[in-house]
Amino acid sequence: MELNKETTLKIAQLARLSFSPNELEEMQKDLSQMIEFVEKLNEVDTNGIAPLTHIGTLGNRLREDEVKGSIDSTLAFENAPLKVGDFFAVPKVIKK
């Protein structure tokens, strides 16, 4: 599959990304390589091969639930850089 500039721009728009002309060219090359790799994987004969749910042979290791004590809130807030009432305060990271 050949990836053209318009398709690359559409993918960038959907991902909410903007690129300079040089970056767009590099991104187009990278995406083309990814598509070529997936197309090569599609050539592999997987008939008779069961799908994997885990890479290893071990399953989930479960443990019994145990009721344990918790720490006091004053102890929990001792190392908190900022506290508001009974809550940890964190800096705002999303700007609107």
mmCIF file as gemmi writes it, N, C-alpha and C atoms, coordinates in Angstrom:
data_model
loop_
_atom_site.group_PDB
_atom_site.id
_atom_site.type_symbol
_atom_site.label_atom_id
_atom_site.label_alt_id
_atom_site.label_comp_id
_atom_site.label_asym_id
_atom_site.label_entity_id
_atom_site.label_seq_id
_atom_site.pdbx_PDB_ins_code
_atom_site.Cartn_x
_atom_site.Cartn_y
_atom_site.Cartn_z
_atom_site.occupancy
_atom_site.B_iso_or_equiv
_atom_site.pdbx_formal_charge
_atom_site.auth_seq_id
_atom_site.auth_asym_id
_atom_site.pdbx_PDB_model_num
ATOM 1 N N . MET Axp A 1 ? 0.848 -1.184 0 1 0 ? 1 A 1
ATOM 2 C CA . MET Axp A 1 ? 0 0 0 1 0 ? 1 A 1
ATOM 3 C C . MET Axp A 1 ? 0.889 1.241 0 1 0 ? 1 A 1
ATOM 4 N N . GLU Axp A 2 ? 0.631 2.116 -0.894 1 0 ? 2 A 1
ATOM 5 C CA . GLU Axp A 2 ? 1.395 3.356 -0.994 1 0 ? 2 A 1
ATOM 6 C C . GLU Axp A 2 ? 0.695 4.434 -0.176 1 0 ? 2 A 1
ATOM 7 N N . LEU Axp A 3 ? 1.423 5.081 0.691 1 0 ? 3 A 1
ATOM 8 C CA . LEU Axp A 3 ? 0.879 6.135 1.551 1 0 ? 3 A 1
ATOM 9 C C . LEU Axp A 3 ? 1.223 7.477 0.928 1 0 ? 3 A 1
ATOM 10 N N . ASN Axp A 4 ? 0.193 8.257 0.597 1 0 ? 4 A 1
ATOM 11 C CA . ASN Axp A 4 ? 0.457 9.559 -0.02 1 0 ? 4 A 1
ATOM 12 C C . ASN Axp A 4 ? 0.396 10.675 1.028 1 0 ? 4 A 1
ATOM 13 N N . LYS Axp A 5 ? 0.727 11.873 0.591 1 0 ? 5 A 1
ATOM 14 C CA . LYS Axp A 5 ? 0.8 13.024 1.492 1 0 ? 5 A 1
ATOM 15 C C . LYS Axp A 5 ? -0.568 13.354 2.084 1 0 ? 5 A 1
ATOM 16 N N . GLU Axp A 6 ? -1.614 13.25 1.284 1 0 ? 6 A 1
ATOM 17 C CA . GLU Axp A 6 ? -2.953 13.583 1.753 1 0 ? 6 A 1
ATOM 18 C C . GLU Axp A 6 ? -3.4 12.643 2.876 1 0 ? 6 A 1
ATOM 19 N N . THR Axp A 7 ? -3.114 11.353 2.718 1 0 ? 7 A 1
ATOM 20 C CA . THR Axp A 7 ? -3.481 10.378 3.753 1 0 ? 7 A 1
ATOM 21 C C . THR Axp A 7 ? -2.696 10.634 5.028 1 0 ? 7 A 1
ATOM 22 N N . THR Axp A 8 ? -1.425 10.961 4.877 1 0 ? 8 A 1
ATOM 23 C CA . THR Axp A 8 ? -0.597 11.261 6.05 1 0 ? 8 A 1
ATOM 24 C C . THR Axp A 8 ? -1.126 12.495 6.767 1 0 ? 8 A 1
ATOM 25 N N . LEU Axp A 9 ? -1.523 13.52 6.019 1 0 ? 9 A 1
ATOM 26 C CA . LEU Axp A 9 ? -2.098 14.722 6.623 1 0 ? 9 A 1
ATOM 27 C C . LEU Axp A 9 ? -3.404 14.401 7.337 1 0 ? 9 A 1
ATOM 28 N N . LYS Axp A 10 ? -4.221 13.529 6.753 1 0 ? 10 A 1
ATOM 29 C CA . LYS Axp A 10 ? -5.492 13.142 7.367 1 0 ? 10 A 1
ATOM 30 C C . LYS Axp A 10 ? -5.245 12.395 8.681 1 0 ? 10 A 1
ATOM 31 N N . ILE Axp A 11 ? -4.273 11.486 8.693 1 0 ? 11 A 1
ATOM 32 C CA . ILE Axp A 11 ? -3.928 10.756 9.921 1 0 ? 11 A 1
ATOM 33 C C . ILE Axp A 11 ? -3.437 11.73 10.986 1 0 ? 11 A 1
ATOM 34 N N . ALA Axp A 12 ? -2.605 12.684 10.59 1 0 ? 12 A 1
ATOM 35 C CA . ALA Axp A 12 ? -2.095 13.688 11.529 1 0 ? 12 A 1
ATOM 36 C C . ALA Axp A 12 ? -3.242 14.518 12.102 1 0 ? 12 A 1
ATOM 37 N N . GLN Axp A 13 ? -4.189 14.885 11.248 1 0 ? 13 A 1
ATOM 38 C CA . GLN Axp A 13 ? -5.333 15.67 11.703 1 0 ? 13 A 1
ATOM 39 C C . GLN Axp A 13 ? -6.172 14.862 12.695 1 0 ? 13 A 1
ATOM 40 N N . LEU Axp A 14 ? -6.421 13.59 12.395 1 0 ? 14 A 1
ATOM 41 C CA . LEU Axp A 14 ? -7.204 12.75 13.297 1 0 ? 14 A 1
ATOM 42 C C . LEU Axp A 14 ? -6.505 12.567 14.646 1 0 ? 14 A 1
ATOM 43 N N . ALA Axp A 15 ? -5.17 12.543 14.621 1 0 ? 15 A 1
ATOM 44 C CA . ALA Axp A 15 ? -4.391 12.386 15.853 1 0 ? 15 A 1
ATOM 45 C C . ALA Axp A 15 ? -4.121 13.728 16.529 1 0 ? 15 A 1
ATOM 46 N N . ARG Axp A 16 ? -4.638 14.792 15.947 1 0 ? 16 A 1
ATOM 47 C CA . ARG Axp A 16 ? -4.443 16.14 16.469 1 0 ? 16 A 1
ATOM 48 C C . ARG Axp A 16 ? -2.962 16.505 16.552 1 0 ? 16 A 1
ATOM 49 N N . LEU Axp A 17 ? -2.224 16.166 15.484 1 0 ? 17 A 1
ATOM 50 C CA . LEU Axp A 17 ? -0.803 16.464 15.406 1 0 ? 17 A 1
ATOM 51 C C . LEU Axp A 17 ? -0.554 17.419 14.253 1 0 ? 17 A 1
ATOM 52 N N . SER Axp A 18 ? 0.459 18.243 14.407 1 0 ? 18 A 1
ATOM 53 C CA . SER Axp A 18 ? 0.85 19.116 13.301 1 0 ? 18 A 1
ATOM 54 C C . SER Axp A 18 ? 2.344 18.921 13.064 1 0 ? 18 A 1
ATOM 55 N N . PHE Axp A 19 ? 2.704 18.912 11.802 1 0 ? 19 A 1
ATOM 56 C CA . PHE Axp A 19 ? 4.091 18.67 11.413 1 0 ? 19 A 1
ATOM 57 C C . PHE Axp A 19 ? 4.56 19.736 10.445 1 0 ? 19 A 1
ATOM 58 N N . SER Axp A 20 ? 5.839 20.035 10.521 1 0 ? 20 A 1
ATOM 59 C CA . SER Axp A 20 ? 6.443 20.895 9.507 1 0 ? 20 A 1
ATOM 60 C C . SER Axp A 20 ? 6.558 20.053 8.235 1 0 ? 20 A 1
ATOM 61 N N . PRO Axp A 21 ? 6.818 20.685 7.085 1 0 ? 21 A 1
ATOM 62 C CA . PRO Axp A 21 ? 6.947 19.901 5.85 1 0 ? 21 A 1
ATOM 63 C C . PRO Axp A 21 ? 8.003 18.801 5.945 1 0 ? 21 A 1
ATOM 64 N N . ASN Axp A 22 ? 9.135 19.073 6.59 1 0 ? 22 A 1
ATOM 65 C CA . ASN Axp A 22 ? 10.176 18.05 6.746 1 0 ? 22 A 1
ATOM 66 C C . ASN Axp A 22 ? 9.708 16.927 7.661 1 0 ? 22 A 1
ATOM 67 N N . GLU Axp A 23 ? 9.06 17.293 8.774 1 0 ? 23 A 1
ATOM 68 C CA . GLU Axp A 23 ? 8.552 16.284 9.703 1 0 ? 23 A 1
ATOM 69 C C . GLU Axp A 23 ? 7.473 15.429 9.04 1 0 ? 23 A 1
ATOM 70 N N . LEU Axp A 24 ? 6.648 16.067 8.217 1 0 ? 24 A 1
ATOM 71 C CA . LEU Axp A 24 ? 5.59 15.337 7.524 1 0 ? 24 A 1
ATOM 72 C C . LEU Axp A 24 ? 6.183 14.291 6.583 1 0 ? 24 A 1
ATOM 73 N N . GLU Axp A 25 ? 7.242 14.661 5.9 1 0 ? 25 A 1
ATOM 74 C CA . GLU Axp A 25 ? 7.909 13.721 5.002 1 0 ? 25 A 1
ATOM 75 C C . GLU Axp A 25 ? 8.485 12.538 5.777 1 0 ? 25 A 1
ATOM 76 N N . GLU Axp A 26 ? 9.121 12.827 6.908 1 0 ? 26 A 1
ATOM 77 C CA . GLU Axp A 26 ? 9.676 11.759 7.757 1 0 ? 26 A 1
ATOM 78 C C . GLU Axp A 26 ? 8.562 10.867 8.304 1 0 ? 26 A 1
ATOM 79 N N . MET Axp A 27 ? 7.464 11.487 8.723 1 0 ? 27 A 1
ATOM 80 C CA . MET Axp A 27 ? 6.336 10.718 9.254 1 0 ? 27 A 1
ATOM 81 C C . MET Axp A 27 ? 5.746 9.816 8.176 1 0 ? 27 A 1
ATOM 82 N N . GLN Axp A 28 ? 5.667 10.328 6.962 1 0 ? 28 A 1
ATOM 83 C CA . GLN Axp A 28 ? 5.144 9.528 5.845 1 0 ? 28 A 1
ATOM 84 C C . GLN Axp A 28 ? 6.04 8.306 5.607 1 0 ? 28 A 1
ATOM 85 N N . LYS Axp A 29 ? 7.358 8.504 5.675 1 0 ? 29 A 1
ATOM 86 C CA . LYS Axp A 29 ? 8.297 7.38 5.514 1 0 ? 29 A 1
ATOM 87 C C . LYS Axp A 29 ? 8.111 6.356 6.627 1 0 ? 29 A 1
ATOM 88 N N . ASP Axp A 30 ? 8 6.841 7.885 1 0 ? 30 A 1
ATOM 89 C CA . ASP Axp A 30 ? 7.839 5.938 9.024 1 0 ? 30 A 1
ATOM 90 C C . ASP Axp A 30 ? 6.54 5.148 8.93 1 0 ? 30 A 1
ATOM 91 N N . LEU Axp A 31 ? 5.45 5.826 8.596 1 0 ? 31 A 1
ATOM 92 C CA . LEU Axp A 31 ? 4.158 5.144 8.469 1 0 ? 31 A 1
ATOM 93 C C . LEU Axp A 31 ? 4.187 4.118 7.335 1 0 ? 31 A 1
ATOM 94 N N . SER Axp A 32 ? 4.857 4.456 6.248 1 0 ? 32 A 1
ATOM 95 C CA . SER Axp A 32 ? 4.973 3.518 5.126 1 0 ? 32 A 1
ATOM 96 C C . SER Axp A 32 ? 5.729 2.265 5.544 1 0 ? 32 A 1
ATOM 97 N N . GLN Axp A 33 ? 6.793 2.431 6.324 1 0 ? 33 A 1
ATOM 98 C CA . GLN Axp A 33 ? 7.549 1.277 6.819 1 0 ? 33 A 1
ATOM 99 C C . GLN Axp A 33 ? 6.688 0.409 7.727 1 0 ? 33 A 1
ATOM 100 N N . MET Axp A 34 ? 5.87 1.04 8.565 1 0 ? 34 A 1
ATOM 101 C CA . MET Axp A 34 ? 4.985 0.278 9.451 1 0 ? 34 A 1
ATOM 102 C C . MET Axp A 34 ? 3.971 -0.531 8.643 1 0 ? 34 A 1
ATOM 103 N N . ILE Axp A 35 ? 3.395 0.103 7.629 1 0 ? 35 A 1
ATOM 104 C CA . ILE Axp A 35 ? 2.412 -0.579 6.785 1 0 ? 35 A 1
ATOM 105 C C . ILE Axp A 35 ? 3.063 -1.74 6.042 1 0 ? 35 A 1
ATOM 106 N N . GLU Axp A 36 ? 4.285 -1.533 5.528 1 0 ? 36 A 1
ATOM 107 C CA . GLU Axp A 36 ? 5.008 -2.615 4.851 1 0 ? 36 A 1
ATOM 108 C C . GLU Axp A 36 ? 5.253 -3.787 5.788 1 0 ? 36 A 1
ATOM 109 N N . PHE Axp A 37 ? 5.577 -3.499 7.04 1 0 ? 37 A 1
ATOM 110 C CA . PHE Axp A 37 ? 5.825 -4.559 8.011 1 0 ? 37 A 1
ATOM 111 C C . PHE Axp A 37 ? 4.552 -5.373 8.264 1 0 ? 37 A 1
ATOM 112 N N . VAL Axp A 38 ? 3.422 -4.685 8.44 1 0 ? 38 A 1
ATOM 113 C CA . VAL Axp A 38 ? 2.149 -5.375 8.674 1 0 ? 38 A 1
ATOM 114 C C . VAL Axp A 38 ? 1.777 -6.193 7.444 1 0 ? 38 A 1
ATOM 115 N N . GLU Axp A 39 ? 2.002 -5.655 6.249 1 0 ? 39 A 1
ATOM 116 C CA . GLU Axp A 39 ? 1.707 -6.425 5.027 1 0 ? 39 A 1
ATOM 117 C C . GLU Axp A 39 ? 2.577 -7.673 4.962 1 0 ? 39 A 1
ATOM 118 N N . LYS Axp A 40 ? 3.829 -7.577 5.375 1 0 ? 40 A 1
ATOM 119 C CA . LYS Axp A 40 ? 4.716 -8.739 5.395 1 0 ? 40 A 1
ATOM 120 C C . LYS Axp A 40 ? 4.212 -9.767 6.404 1 0 ? 40 A 1
ATOM 121 N N . LEU Axp A 41 ? 3.719 -9.322 7.552 1 0 ? 41 A 1
ATOM 122 C CA . LEU Axp A 41 ? 3.156 -10.242 8.537 1 0 ? 41 A 1
ATOM 123 C C . LEU Axp A 41 ? 1.924 -10.963 7.983 1 0 ? 41 A 1
ATOM 124 N N . ASN Axp A 42 ? 1.152 -10.282 7.155 1 0 ? 42 A 1
ATOM 125 C CA . ASN Axp A 42 ? -0.041 -10.901 6.568 1 0 ? 42 A 1
ATOM 126 C C . ASN Axp A 42 ? 0.314 -12.033 5.617 1 0 ? 42 A 1
ATOM 127 N N . GLU Axp A 43 ? 1.559 -12.083 5.141 1 0 ? 43 A 1
ATOM 128 C CA . GLU Axp A 43 ? 1.992 -13.15 4.241 1 0 ? 43 A 1
ATOM 129 C C . GLU Axp A 43 ? 2.293 -14.454 4.987 1 0 ? 43 A 1
ATOM 130 N N . VAL Axp A 44 ? 2.455 -14.384 6.306 1 0 ? 44 A 1
ATOM 131 C CA . VAL Axp A 44 ? 2.806 -15.558 7.093 1 0 ? 44 A 1
ATOM 132 C C . VAL Axp A 44 ? 1.606 -16.496 7.185 1 0 ? 44 A 1
ATOM 133 N N . ASP Axp A 45 ? 1.84 -17.791 6.912 1 0 ? 45 A 1
ATOM 134 C CA . ASP Axp A 45 ? 0.78 -18.795 6.997 1 0 ? 45 A 1
ATOM 135 C C . ASP Axp A 45 ? 0.56 -19.16 8.465 1 0 ? 45 A 1
ATOM 136 N N . THR Axp A 46 ? -0.601 -18.802 8.992 1 0 ? 46 A 1
ATOM 137 C CA . THR Axp A 46 ? -0.914 -19.085 10.398 1 0 ? 46 A 1
ATOM 138 C C . THR Axp A 46 ? -2.008 -20.143 10.531 1 0 ? 46 A 1
ATOM 139 N N . ASN Axp A 47 ? -2.292 -20.87 9.471 1 0 ? 47 A 1
ATOM 140 C CA . ASN Axp A 47 ? -3.297 -21.932 9.559 1 0 ? 47 A 1
ATOM 141 C C . ASN Axp A 47 ? -2.828 -22.997 10.548 1 0 ? 47 A 1
ATOM 142 N N . GLY Axp A 48 ? -3.73 -23.417 11.421 1 0 ? 48 A 1
ATOM 143 C CA . GLY Axp A 48 ? -3.41 -24.446 12.393 1 0 ? 48 A 1
ATOM 144 C C . GLY Axp A 48 ? -2.692 -23.932 13.628 1 0 ? 48 A 1
ATOM 145 N N . ILE Axp A 49 ? -2.477 -22.639 13.721 1 0 ? 49 A 1
ATOM 146 C CA . ILE Axp A 49 ? -1.812 -22.053 14.879 1 0 ? 49 A 1
ATOM 147 C C . ILE Axp A 49 ? -2.871 -21.416 15.77 1 0 ? 49 A 1
ATOM 148 N N . ALA Axp A 50 ? -2.924 -21.858 17.022 1 0 ? 50 A 1
ATOM 149 C CA . ALA Axp A 50 ? -3.905 -21.304 17.959 1 0 ? 50 A 1
ATOM 150 C C . ALA Axp A 50 ? -3.475 -19.905 18.397 1 0 ? 50 A 1
ATOM 151 N N . PRO Axp A 51 ? -4.43 -19.016 18.537 1 0 ? 51 A 1
ATOM 152 C CA . PRO Axp A 51 ? -4.091 -17.674 19.018 1 0 ? 51 A 1
ATOM 153 C C . PRO Axp A 51 ? -3.557 -17.723 20.44 1 0 ? 51 A 1
ATOM 154 N N . LEU Axp A 52 ? -2.64 -16.806 20.749 1 0 ? 52 A 1
ATOM 155 C CA . LEU Axp A 52 ? -2.054 -16.741 22.089 1 0 ? 52 A 1
ATOM 156 C C . LEU Axp A 52 ? -2.839 -15.771 22.964 1 0 ? 52 A 1
ATOM 157 N N . THR Axp A 53 ? -3.035 -16.173 24.201 1 0 ? 53 A 1
ATOM 158 C CA . THR Axp A 53 ? -3.562 -15.229 25.178 1 0 ? 53 A 1
ATOM 159 C C . THR Axp A 53 ? -2.449 -14.747 26.095 1 0 ? 53 A 1
ATOM 160 N N . HIS Axp A 54 ? -1.396 -15.574 26.235 1 0 ? 54 A 1
ATOM 161 C CA . HIS Axp A 54 ? -0.222 -15.214 27.016 1 0 ? 54 A 1
ATOM 162 C C . HIS Axp A 54 ? 1.011 -15.671 26.242 1 0 ? 54 A 1
ATOM 163 N N . ILE Axp A 55 ? 2.067 -14.924 26.341 1 0 ? 55 A 1
ATOM 164 C CA . ILE Axp A 55 ? 3.297 -15.314 25.672 1 0 ? 55 A 1
ATOM 165 C C . ILE Axp A 55 ? 3.921 -16.508 26.38 1 0 ? 55 A 1
ATOM 166 N N . GLY Axp A 56 ? 3.894 -16.497 27.685 1 0 ? 56 A 1
ATOM 167 C CA . GLY Axp A 56 ? 4.481 -17.584 28.461 1 0 ? 56 A 1
ATOM 168 C C . GLY Axp A 56 ? 3.462 -18.681 28.736 1 0 ? 56 A 1
ATOM 169 N N . THR Axp A 57 ? 3.929 -19.736 29.382 1 0 ? 57 A 1
ATOM 170 C CA . THR Axp A 57 ? 3.043 -20.86 29.688 1 0 ? 57 A 1
ATOM 171 C C . THR Axp A 57 ? 2.363 -20.693 31.041 1 0 ? 57 A 1
ATOM 172 N N . LEU Axp A 58 ? 2.807 -19.733 31.842 1 0 ? 58 A 1
ATOM 173 C CA . LEU Axp A 58 ? 2.206 -19.522 33.152 1 0 ? 58 A 1
ATOM 174 C C . LEU Axp A 58 ? 0.912 -18.736 33.022 1 0 ? 58 A 1
ATOM 175 N N . GLY Axp A 59 ? -0.066 -19.098 33.826 1 0 ? 59 A 1
ATOM 176 C CA . GLY Axp A 59 ? -1.307 -18.339 33.869 1 0 ? 59 A 1
ATOM 177 C C . GLY Axp A 59 ? -1.224 -17.268 34.94 1 0 ? 59 A 1
ATOM 178 N N . ASN Axp A 60 ? -2.354 -16.738 35.302 1 0 ? 60 A 1
ATOM 179 C CA . ASN Axp A 60 ? -2.394 -15.737 36.362 1 0 ? 60 A 1
ATOM 180 C C . ASN Axp A 60 ? -2.12 -16.398 37.703 1 0 ? 60 A 1
ATOM 181 N N . ARG Axp A 61 ? -1.337 -15.736 38.495 1 0 ? 61 A 1
ATOM 182 C CA . ARG Axp A 61 ? -1.077 -16.213 39.848 1 0 ? 61 A 1
ATOM 183 C C . ARG Axp A 61 ? -1.924 -15.375 40.792 1 0 ? 61 A 1
ATOM 184 N N . LEU Axp A 62 ? -2.91 -16.001 41.384 1 0 ? 62 A 1
ATOM 185 C CA . LEU Axp A 62 ? -3.823 -15.284 42.264 1 0 ? 62 A 1
ATOM 186 C C . LEU Axp A 62 ? -3.453 -15.555 43.711 1 0 ? 62 A 1
ATOM 187 N N . ARG Axp A 63 ? -3.789 -14.633 44.577 1 0 ? 63 A 1
ATOM 188 C CA . ARG Axp A 63 ? -3.565 -14.806 46.002 1 0 ? 63 A 1
ATOM 189 C C . ARG Axp A 63 ? -4.889 -14.587 46.717 1 0 ? 63 A 1
ATOM 190 N N . GLU Axp A 64 ? -4.952 -15.066 47.912 1 0 ? 64 A 1
ATOM 191 C CA . GLU Axp A 64 ? -6.139 -14.876 48.727 1 0 ? 64 A 1
ATOM 192 C C . GLU Axp A 64 ? -6.222 -13.418 49.163 1 0 ? 64 A 1
ATOM 193 N N . ASP Axp A 65 ? -7.432 -12.885 49.218 1 0 ? 65 A 1
ATOM 194 C CA . ASP Axp A 65 ? -7.626 -11.535 49.741 1 0 ? 65 A 1
ATOM 195 C C . ASP Axp A 65 ? -7.418 -11.558 51.25 1 0 ? 65 A 1
ATOM 196 N N . GLU Axp A 66 ? -6.649 -10.62 51.727 1 0 ? 66 A 1
ATOM 197 C CA . GLU Axp A 66 ? -6.406 -10.52 53.155 1 0 ? 66 A 1
ATOM 198 C C . GLU Axp A 66 ? -6.763 -9.123 53.624 1 0 ? 66 A 1
ATOM 199 N N . VAL Axp A 67 ? -7.495 -9.048 54.698 1 0 ? 67 A 1
ATOM 200 C CA . VAL Axp A 67 ? -7.841 -7.757 55.272 1 0 ? 67 A 1
ATOM 201 C C . VAL Axp A 67 ? -6.644 -7.282 56.073 1 0 ? 67 A 1
ATOM 202 N N . LYS Axp A 68 ? -6.157 -6.119 55.746 1 0 ? 68 A 1
ATOM 203 C CA . LYS Axp A 68 ? -5.013 -5.539 56.447 1 0 ? 68 A 1
ATOM 204 C C . LYS Axp A 68 ? -5.377 -4.135 56.874 1 0 ? 68 A 1
ATOM 205 N N . GLY Axp A 69 ? -4.688 -3.653 57.864 1 0 ? 69 A 1
ATOM 206 C CA . GLY Axp A 69 ? -4.939 -2.3 58.345 1 0 ? 69 A 1
ATOM 207 C C . GLY Axp A 69 ? -4.426 -1.264 57.364 1 0 ? 69 A 1
ATOM 208 N N . SER Axp A 70 ? -4.906 -0.062 57.502 1 0 ? 70 A 1
ATOM 209 C CA . SER Axp A 70 ? -4.432 1.021 56.641 1 0 ? 70 A 1
ATOM 210 C C . SER Axp A 70 ? -3.777 2.082 57.51 1 0 ? 70 A 1
ATOM 211 N N . ILE Axp A 71 ? -3.1 3.008 56.878 1 0 ? 71 A 1
ATOM 212 C CA . ILE Axp A 71 ? -2.409 4.039 57.642 1 0 ? 71 A 1
ATOM 213 C C . ILE Axp A 71 ? -3.367 5.174 57.97 1 0 ? 71 A 1
ATOM 214 N N . ASP Axp A 72 ? -3.059 5.874 59.016 1 0 ? 72 A 1
ATOM 215 C CA . ASP Axp A 72 ? -3.85 7.015 59.46 1 0 ? 72 A 1
ATOM 216 C C . ASP Axp A 72 ? -3.691 8.156 58.456 1 0 ? 72 A 1
ATOM 217 N N . SER Axp A 73 ? -4.734 8.98 58.261 1 0 ? 73 A 1
ATOM 218 C CA . SER Axp A 73 ? -4.664 10.055 57.274 1 0 ? 73 A 1
ATOM 219 C C . SER Axp A 73 ? -3.58 11.073 57.608 1 0 ? 73 A 1
ATOM 220 N N . THR Axp A 74 ? -3.36 11.341 58.881 1 0 ? 74 A 1
ATOM 221 C CA . THR Axp A 74 ? -2.292 12.301 59.221 1 0 ? 74 A 1
ATOM 222 C C . THR Axp A 74 ? -0.931 11.758 58.805 1 0 ? 74 A 1
ATOM 223 N N . LEU Axp A 75 ? -0.73 10.459 58.962 1 0 ? 75 A 1
ATOM 224 C CA . LEU Axp A 75 ? 0.516 9.841 58.524 1 0 ? 75 A 1
ATOM 225 C C . LEU Axp A 75 ? 0.626 9.869 56.996 1 0 ? 75 A 1
ATOM 226 N N . ALA Axp A 76 ? -0.485 9.663 56.29 1 0 ? 76 A 1
ATOM 227 C CA . ALA Axp A 76 ? -0.484 9.676 54.827 1 0 ? 76 A 1
ATOM 228 C C . ALA Axp A 76 ? -0.143 11.064 54.287 1 0 ? 76 A 1
ATOM 229 N N . PHE Axp A 77 ? -0.59 12.108 54.984 1 0 ? 77 A 1
ATOM 230 C CA . PHE Axp A 77 ? -0.366 13.469 54.494 1 0 ? 77 A 1
ATOM 231 C C . PHE Axp A 77 ? 0.969 14.062 54.96 1 0 ? 77 A 1
ATOM 232 N N . GLU Axp A 78 ? 1.747 13.324 55.747 1 0 ? 78 A 1
ATOM 233 C CA . GLU Axp A 78 ? 3.011 13.857 56.255 1 0 ? 78 A 1
ATOM 234 C C . GLU Axp A 78 ? 3.96 14.295 55.151 1 0 ? 78 A 1
ATOM 235 N N . ASN Axp A 79 ? 4.074 13.517 54.087 1 0 ? 79 A 1
ATOM 236 C CA . ASN Axp A 79 ? 5.01 13.848 53.006 1 0 ? 79 A 1
ATOM 237 C C . ASN Axp A 79 ? 4.337 14.507 51.811 1 0 ? 79 A 1
ATOM 238 N N . ALA Axp A 80 ? 3.068 14.83 51.938 1 0 ? 80 A 1
ATOM 239 C CA . ALA Axp A 80 ? 2.353 15.463 50.822 1 0 ? 80 A 1
ATOM 240 C C . ALA Axp A 80 ? 2.826 16.903 50.673 1 0 ? 80 A 1
ATOM 241 N N . PRO Axp A 81 ? 3.229 17.3 49.472 1 0 ? 81 A 1
ATOM 242 C CA . PRO Axp A 81 ? 3.675 18.681 49.294 1 0 ? 81 A 1
ATOM 243 C C . PRO Axp A 81 ? 2.531 19.681 49.456 1 0 ? 81 A 1
ATOM 244 N N . LEU Axp A 82 ? 1.291 19.252 49.131 1 0 ? 82 A 1
ATOM 245 C CA . LEU Axp A 82 ? 0.162 20.163 49.234 1 0 ? 82 A 1
ATOM 246 C C . LEU Axp A 82 ? -1.082 19.363 49.571 1 0 ? 82 A 1
ATOM 247 N N . LYS Axp A 83 ? -1.872 19.878 50.5 1 0 ? 83 A 1
ATOM 248 C CA . LYS Axp A 83 ? -3.081 19.188 50.957 1 0 ? 83 A 1
ATOM 249 C C . LYS Axp A 83 ? -4.196 20.21 51.057 1 0 ? 83 A 1
ATOM 250 N N . VAL Axp A 84 ? -5.397 19.816 50.618 1 0 ? 84 A 1
ATOM 251 C CA . VAL Axp A 84 ? -6.571 20.669 50.754 1 0 ? 84 A 1
ATOM 252 C C . VAL Axp A 84 ? -7.628 19.848 51.473 1 0 ? 84 A 1
ATOM 253 N N . GLY Axp A 85 ? -7.894 20.194 52.722 1 0 ? 85 A 1
ATOM 254 C CA . GLY Axp A 85 ? -8.844 19.407 53.516 1 0 ? 85 A 1
ATOM 255 C C . GLY Axp A 85 ? -8.307 17.998 53.698 1 0 ? 85 A 1
ATOM 256 N N . ASP Axp A 86 ? -9.115 17.02 53.362 1 0 ? 86 A 1
ATOM 257 C CA . ASP Axp A 86 ? -8.714 15.608 53.469 1 0 ? 86 A 1
ATOM 258 C C . ASP Axp A 86 ? -8.25 15.037 52.133 1 0 ? 86 A 1
ATOM 259 N N . PHE Axp A 87 ? -7.752 15.887 51.242 1 0 ? 87 A 1
ATOM 260 C CA . PHE Axp A 87 ? -7.361 15.438 49.913 1 0 ? 87 A 1
ATOM 261 C C . PHE Axp A 87 ? -5.94 15.888 49.582 1 0 ? 87 A 1
ATOM 262 N N . PHE Axp A 88 ? -5.261 15.083 48.735 1 0 ? 88 A 1
ATOM 263 C CA . PHE Axp A 88 ? -3.983 15.496 48.183 1 0 ? 88 A 1
ATOM 264 C C . PHE Axp A 88 ? -4.259 16.503 47.08 1 0 ? 88 A 1
ATOM 265 N N . ALA Axp A 89 ? -3.534 17.589 47.031 1 0 ? 89 A 1
ATOM 266 C CA . ALA Axp A 89 ? -3.689 18.579 45.964 1 0 ? 89 A 1
ATOM 267 C C . ALA Axp A 89 ? -2.542 18.404 44.976 1 0 ? 89 A 1
ATOM 268 N N . VAL Axp A 90 ? -2.88 18.464 43.696 1 0 ? 90 A 1
ATOM 269 C CA . VAL Axp A 90 ? -1.871 18.327 42.644 1 0 ? 90 A 1
ATOM 270 C C . VAL Axp A 90 ? -2.005 19.495 41.68 1 0 ? 90 A 1
ATOM 271 N N . PRO Axp A 91 ? -0.932 19.866 41.004 1 0 ? 91 A 1
ATOM 272 C CA . PRO Axp A 91 ? -1.021 20.979 40.055 1 0 ? 91 A 1
ATOM 273 C C . PRO Axp A 91 ? -1.913 20.61 38.857 1 0 ? 91 A 1
ATOM 274 N N . LYS Axp A 92 ? -2.559 21.617 38.338 1 0 ? 92 A 1
ATOM 275 C CA . LYS Axp A 92 ? -3.409 21.426 37.165 1 0 ? 92 A 1
ATOM 276 C C . LYS Axp A 92 ? -2.517 21.128 35.963 1 0 ? 92 A 1
ATOM 277 N N . VAL Axp A 93 ? -2.83 20.075 35.207 1 0 ? 93 A 1
ATOM 278 C CA . VAL Axp A 93 ? -2.001 19.71 34.061 1 0 ? 93 A 1
ATOM 279 C C . VAL Axp A 93 ? -2.746 19.855 32.742 1 0 ? 93 A 1
ATOM 280 N N . ILE Axp A 94 ? -4.055 20.018 32.787 1 0 ? 94 A 1
ATOM 281 C CA . ILE Axp A 94 ? -4.845 20.162 31.558 1 0 ? 94 A 1
ATOM 282 C C . ILE Axp A 94 ? -5.29 21.611 31.451 1 0 ? 94 A 1
ATOM 283 N N . LYS Axp A 95 ? -4.938 22.238 30.354 1 0 ? 95 A 1
ATOM 284 C CA . LYS Axp A 95 ? -5.322 23.629 30.138 1 0 ? 95 A 1
ATOM 285 C C . LYS Axp A 95 ? -6.48 23.659 29.155 1 0 ? 95 A 1
ATOM 286 N N . LYS Axp A 96 ? -7.442 24.501 29.438 1 0 ? 96 A 1
ATOM 287 C CA . LYS Axp A 96 ? -8.579 24.655 28.526 1 0 ? 96 A 1
ATOM 288 C C . LYS Axp A 96 ? -8.519 25.971 27.833 1 0 ? 96 A 1
